Amino acid sequence: MMEDPDFKELRKFKGKVDVKGVESILQEVVSEIEMGSSVTNALIYVYSLHYSEVRSYRELFNVITKLMEKFAGKLGADNVANLIRDSLK
């Protein structure tokens, strides 16, 4: 799974983004999903709350969106968020 093209794309951002900020946004997405929102709705809602940061790193958040939509149903949103965070550190 870590050899998935989207994870490879994600690793290109390693050291180039504020991991704490991304981690905070991911945690909010996970919380929304745990409260019953679909992955897509949670991403849209949380991204709208952090519009300026998401817009600044548009390519990064596009990759994160793909990964969450692709793997959250199989692995769980929290596990995918942890994999994303670890890939960026």
C-alpha positions as a printed Julia matrix, in Angstrom:
89×3 Matrix{Float64}:
   0.0    0.0    0.0
   2.8    2.43   0.8
   3.98   1.87  -2.78
   0.69   3.27  -4.06
   1.4    6.14  -6.5
  -0.52   8.57  -4.27
   1.68   7.75  -1.26
   4.75   8.23  -3.45
   3.36  11.62  -4.49
   2.68  12.46  -0.83
   6.28  11.77   0.16
   7.41  14.51  -2.25
   6.02  17.0    0.28
   8.15  15.64   3.12
   9.93  18.52   4.83
   8.12  21.12   2.71
   4.93  21.56   4.72
   3.88  22.34   8.27
   3.22  18.83   9.55
   1.49  20.11  12.71
  -1.02  22.06  10.64
  -1.71  19.11   8.36
  -1.99  16.85  11.41
  -4.56  19.18  12.97
  -6.66  19.22   9.82
  -6.47  15.43   9.5
  -7.59  15.01  13.1
 -10.62  17.2   12.43
 -11.45  15.11   9.35
 -11.18  11.89  11.39
 -13.43  13.38  14.08
 -16.06  14.32  11.51
 -15.97  10.81  10.03
 -16.28   9.27  13.5
 -19.37  11.43  14.1
 -21.01   9.85  11.06
 -20.06  12.04   8.11
 -18.97  10.41   4.89
 -15.3   10.78   4.0
 -16.09  13.2    1.19
 -18.4   15.36   3.3
 -15.89  15.44   6.18
 -13.1   16.52   3.83
 -15.2   19.26   2.25
 -16.37  20.59   5.62
 -12.96  20.62   7.3
 -11.2   21.98   4.23
 -13.69  24.85   4.13
 -12.81  25.7    7.73
  -9.1   25.83   6.8
  -9.49  27.33   3.36
  -6.34  29.47   3.32
  -4.03  26.65   4.39
  -5.65  24.15   2.04
  -5.41  26.62  -0.82
  -1.74  27.29  -0.06
  -0.95  23.57  -0.33
  -3.56  22.62  -2.93
  -1.54  19.77  -4.46
  -0.82  18.25  -1.06
  -4.46  18.31  -0.01
  -5.53  16.88  -3.36
  -3.28  13.89  -2.66
  -4.57  13.62   0.92
  -8.13  13.66  -0.4
  -7.38  10.82  -2.83
  -5.75   8.75  -0.09
  -8.56   9.28   2.4
 -11.23   8.44  -0.16
  -9.34   5.39  -1.39
  -8.26   3.81   1.91
 -10.43   5.14   4.77
 -13.16   2.59   4.09
 -10.69  -0.3    4.15
  -8.28   0.74   6.9
 -10.22   3.29   8.9
  -9.83   7.05   8.73
  -7.59   7.22  11.8
  -5.14   4.68  10.38
  -4.97   6.45   7.03
  -4.41   9.79   8.8
  -1.54   8.23  10.74
   0.02   6.86   7.54
  -0.27  10.28   5.91
   1.28  11.99   8.93
   4.14   9.47   9.07
   4.78   9.91   5.36
   5.21  13.66   5.84
   7.57  13.46   8.82
